Amino acid sequence: MTERETTITIPTYPYAAFLRDAVDTEHGNFPLKVLDRAAYEATNPQPAPKEYRLIVLENEFLRLTLLPELGGRVYECIFKPTGHNQFYRNPVIKPTRWGPPTLEGANWWLAAGGLEWGLPVEEHGYEWGIPWDYRIARGDDGSITVRLSDGDGDRLRARVAVTLRPGRVAFDVQITLENPTGQPVRYKFWSNGMLAPGSGNKPSEGLQFIFPVSEMTVHSTNDPRMPGPGQPFSWPIYQGRDVSWLNTWQGYLGFFERPAAQGDFVAVYDHVDDEGMVRVFPSNVAHGAKGFAFGWGEAAISPDNWTDDGSGYVELHGGVAPTFDDWAELSAGQTLTWQETWFPVAGLGGILYAEKGGAVNVRPEAGGLRVNLFPTRPLSGRLIVTLDDRRIFAEDVSLRPDSPFDELVTLPADAPARGRVEVSLVDPRSGRPYVAMPVQELTLR
């Protein structure tokens, strides 16, 4: 495990000269920066090199970087076995026209990439572009934690601890929201992962959203085939189309799990590069799970809105409340905290289930079921596959994140066309599961 502080130079548009301080009095006297867009655009702005502080954490499998000066974001997550950054990394820092519809001048946002923290309103909040305080600590287990803070004012506050551990391909995010005031505070909190897994720094035609639900709620869209804002639609198949695949889209689409987050994981997977990114979280605390993309093909929103090189991303949002229309509340002196785990995956051919210990995929092939299991750390155990409560495979295996399980499991001759499949990797001594995919009703033939 290593950690270091360095700098990175990113071409940056000169928006800072056109910012002024403001206060959102309707949301707990929250400070923010507003942009005089007319004055900014009148200068015909062009990017120039700008240096930013960069925190770099590394272990055997991951290189994780953070940008404390741009909202304390996790900037990159590079999976060393493939060399690919799973987060989007914008090659320029460029103000968009998107942002909270709260105060005049607040509707701007930097699509810098990575994983950002949105507080206290929807649409990225106010804190994605300001410096966050930080300190770096080492744990007794060799882990390294970057503790980020958005300040100590008498207002709603956020504390985010990002931890990387030795020998583990995942990183943990501990999010703490504090209300130090003497009054209850209504707020919204949404983390936003901007993702472009694989080699291209933009989604490919093989990108798929993975949500373990059967129904979604539309947030916003201009796709004429989808229902309007606030309306439900079936997931992943809607009117005969598999909406989970980005290349089936026309215009942009944002959507929430309905009626709230469930299943405790979400993911995106790029089938072209055969890798993706997983978020595991407690849905009983973090009640919101949202996906978003700009569309596909000619109907998609142009990348010129956020970058200069045609690169792009999709988004996975995680919130305290179920949708952007819902509010959460902290009473006077109250604190809310929870932990999430993020990790890259590769070599799975897709994702059916994920938890902190790893991800599983199962799909029918000629002659049987293709079973894949990606562990978040090196593990030795017994891999067991059951069909309709009957064990059809059991084998001792040694797995690593750079060498996941991939095997065709033969089906019994009397296997039905559909069946209930379970996959688990267990400690053979204790019987404790390292990873355990619950029953999935699957097509087998």
N, C-alpha and C positions, 0 to 999 in steps of 0.2 A: 504494500500500500504506500502510495506517495501522494503528497499534496504540495502545491506551489502556487505562488501568486506571480502573475506576469501581466503583460498588456497585449492587446490586440488592436489593430488598426482597421477600421471599417469606414468606407466612404459614407458620409453623413450629410444630409441636406441641412441648410442653415436655418432650421426652424426655431432654434433656441432664442434667437434675437427677437422673436415676435411672440414670445410667451409672456403672460403676466399672471400674477397670483390672484386667486379668487377663493371664495368660500361658499360651499353648498349649504345654506342655512336650513334647507328642508331635510337634510340627511345628516343630522348630528354635527352641524358646523364643520363639515369635512373640507379640508384644504385641497385645492387642485390647481392645475395649470391650464389656462385657456389660451387658444391660439388666435391671433389676428390674421385670419387666412387671407383676406384681401390684401393687406400690406405685404404679407409673405409672398404671395403669388405675383405681386406687382414687380418684384425684384428679379423675376425669371430665375428662380433658384436652381443651383446646380450642386451636386455633391462634392465634398472635399474630404480628404483623409482626416479621421479623428481617432484619437487613441482612447481606449477604454481599459479599465482594470479587468483582468480575467482570473478567476480561480479555477485551478485544474486539479481534479481528483482522479486517481488511477488505481485500478487493481488488475488482476490477471486478465479479466474479461472486458472491462469497461474503461473508457475515458469519459469523464463527466466534467463539463465546464459550466461556470456560472458567471453572469454579468451583474454585479451588485449595483452598478450605476444606472442600469436600465431595468429598474423594477425588481432587482434581486432574482431575476429569472434563471432557471436552469436552461442554459443556452444550447448545449450539445449533449447527446448521448451516443457515443461511438462504440459500436459492438466490434471489438477488436478482431474476432475471427473472420468477419467479412470486411472490416474497415469502413463500414457505412454508418453515417449519422442518421439516427431514426427520427430526430426532430428536424423540422425545416430550419434552415439558416439563410436569412435574407442577406444577399451580398451588399445591400445598401440599407441605411436607416432613413426612411422616407415617411413623412406624415400622410396618412390616409384621410379620407373624409368620413370615416366611421368612428363611432364612439358613443358615449352616453347622450341621449337626447334630453339633457337636464338643463344646463345653462348655455347661453350663447357663447360659442367658441369652444365648448367642451367636446364637440363631435369631431375629434381627431384622435388618431391612434397610430402607434408604431408597430407594424407587423414584423418585428425584428426576428421572430422565430422562437423556438424553445417552448418552455413551460412557464407561464406567467400567472400572476395572482390578481384577481379582480375584486376590488372592494371600493365603496360600499354599495354600488349600483350595478345594474346589468351592462351588457355590451362593453366588457373589459374593465369597467370601473375607472378609477382615477390614478392608479399607482404604478402602472406598467412602465412609465418612462422616467420616474424619479429615482434618485439614489436611495438604496436601503442600507442601513447599518448591518454589519456582519462581524462575526468572530468565528474562528476555526478551532475545533477541539478534537482531541484524540481520545478514544475510549480504551478501556482495559483490554477489549477483545481485538484491538488493532484497527477498529473502525475510525473513520474520519467524518465529522459532522460540521457542516456550515450552518450556523444559526443566524438567520436573517430577521431583521426587524424594520418595520415601516415608521418607527419613531416612538416617542413617549408623550405625545400630546394628550390633553384631556378630551379624548374622543375614542371611538371604536378603533382598536389597534389589531394588527396582525403580526404573528410570529410564525416563521416557517423554518423548520430544521430539516436539512437535506443530508442524509446519511448514506455513505458507501461503506460496505464491509468487505473484508478480505475473502477472496474466493467465491464471490457471489455476483451474478450477472444483473441483479436487481438493485435499485436504490429505493430507500424509504423516504417518505415526506411526511413529517409531523406538522400539522396545521393547527394553530391555536388562535382563537379570536377572543379578545378581551374587551369588556366594557368597564373602564375604570371610573365612569361618571356616576352621578347620583340619580340618573334617570334611565328608564328603559330605552333601548335603541333599536329601531327597525332598520334592517339592512339586507343586502344581498352579497353573497360571496360566491364567486365562480373561479375555479382554476381553469386555465385554457392551454391545452397541449396542441401546438401547431406541428403537424406531423407530415413527414415525407419519407417514409421508410424505404430503404434500398439505396440505389446508386445515383438516382437522377436529380435529387433535390426538388422533386415535384411528383405529384401522383401519376401513376401510369394507368393504362386501361385495365390493369389487373388489380386495382385497389378495391378492397372490400371492407365495409364497416361490420363489426361483430358486436351485436347487442343481444343478450340472452332473454329477449322478451317477445311477445306476440303482437304488441300494439304500440304505436307511437302517437304523439301529438305534434302537429305542424307548428313550428314557431313562425317561420316566414318562408315564402317561396315565390318564384315567378314561373315555375314549371306548370303549364296549363293542365297537365295530367294529374296533379296532386290536389287534395282538398285545401281549403283556405286556412289562415291562421287560427289556432285553437281547436282545429278539427282533428279527429282521430283517423288513422289509417293502419291497416294490418301490416305486420312486419314478419319476415322480410319480403313476402310476396304480396304485392298490392295490385289488384286488377290484372293478374297474370304476369306481372313484371317483378323481377327480383331487384328491389330498390336498394338492397345492401351493396350492390355492385355499382361503383361510380360511373362506369361507362354506359349504364342504362339511363342516366340522368340527361336532362336538357338544361334548364336553368338552375339557379342556386336553390338550395334547400337546407333549412335548419329544422331539427326535430328533437323532441324530448321523449325519454321512456315514459310510458303512460301506464298507470296514473302517477308513478314515481319510479325512481331507480330501484332495481331489483337484480338479484343474481350476483352482485358484488364484484363484477368485472365488466370491462368493455375493452375493445381493441380495434385496431385497424391492421389489415394484412395486405401486402402487395404481392400478388401471386407471380408477377414477372420476375422479381428478384427473390421470391420465396422467403420473405422476412417481414416482420411487423413489430408493433409495439402494443403492450398490454398495460392497462391501469386496473389495479385491484384495490377495492375500497369498501368500507362498511356502509352499506346502503341504508342501514337503520339510523345513521347519523348524517351522512352526505346523501340527501334525498333526491338530488338532481343528476341526471346523466343526459348529455346532449351531443349530437353530432352535427357537423356543418361542412358543406363544401360549396364551391363556387359554380358547380355544374361541369358539364363535359361537352367538348366540341364547340361549335360556333355559337351556341346559346350561352356559354359560360361567361361569367364576369371576367373582363380583361385583366391580366396580371399587371398592366401599367398602373393600376390603382394603388399597388403596394410595392412594386419593385421595378427594376429596369432591365432585367434579363430574361423574362418569361418564366421564371421559377414559380413554384406554388406549393400549396399545402391543403390539408384538410384539418378539421379541428375536432378534438374531444374535450368537452367541457364537463366539469364536475362541480355541483353546487350544493349548498346547504338546503335550499328550498327546491321543490320539484321542477319549477319552470321559472323563466324570467319574469312572469307575471306575479309570482308568489314572493312574499316577504318572510324573513326570519326575524326573531327578536331575541335580544339578550337583555335580561333585567339588570338593574344597577349592581355593579360589582361582579357580574356573572362571567364565566369563562367557558368556552366550548372548544374541545380539542378532539382530533381523530388522526389516524395514521393511514396513509396510502402507500402502495408499493407499485413502482413502475419498472418494467423490464422489456428489453428487446427479445424477439424470438426469431428463429430461422430454421429452415429445413423441415417445416411441419406440413406444408401444403395447405395451410389454413388453420383456423382455431375453432374448436367446438366448446372448450371449457378452459378456464384459467383460475388459478389461485396463487397465493404467495409462493408456493413451492414449485410452480411450473405451469405449463400449458399442455393441453391434449388435443389431438385431432383424430377422428375416426371417419373413414369413408369407404364405401364398397368398391372393390375392384374385382376383376375376373379371378375367381378362385378363392375369394375370401374378403377379409376386411383389412385395409391398410391402417395400421395403428402407429401413431407418432406421439412421443412424449418428450417434451423439452424441459429439463430441470433448471432451476435457477442457481444451483450449485452442484458440484460433483457429488454423486450419490451411488451407492451400491445397495441393491435391494431386490425383492422379488416383484416382477411385473405380472399382474394378474388381469385377465380379461374374462368377463362373464357375459353370457347371453341367456336372457330369461332365467336368471338365477343359477345357471349351469356354467361351471368353469370350463372354458374352451382353450385357455392358454395360461401357463404359469412357468416363468423362467427367471433364473437369477441373472441380473444384468448389472453392469457398471456404466453409468451415464454421466455425461458432462454437458455443459451448455454448448461446447463446440463439437460434441458428438452425441446428439440426442438419439432416442430410440426410434427406429424406423423398420417395421417388419410387416409382412403380409401374414395375417393370422387365418389359417384355414377354417372355414365354417364346417360344422357337422353336416352330414348328408341330409338330415331331416330339418335343417334350419328353416324357419319361416321366411316369407318375403319381407316382413318387418319384425323387429324385435327390440327388447330392452337390453341395452349394452351398458356395462360398467367397466372402467379402466382404473387401476390403482397401482401405485408403486409403494410397497410396504417394507418396513424393517422386518426381516425374517425372524429376528430374535424376540422383539416385543410385539410384533403385529401392528405397530403404529404406522399409519399411512404417512408417507412423505407427500404424496399427491394422490387425490382420490376424486375422480370424475363421477358425480352421481349418475343415476340411471338416465339414459337418453334413449328416447324412442326413435329408432333409425330404420331407414330403408336398407335392407341387407343385400338384395339382389336386383 
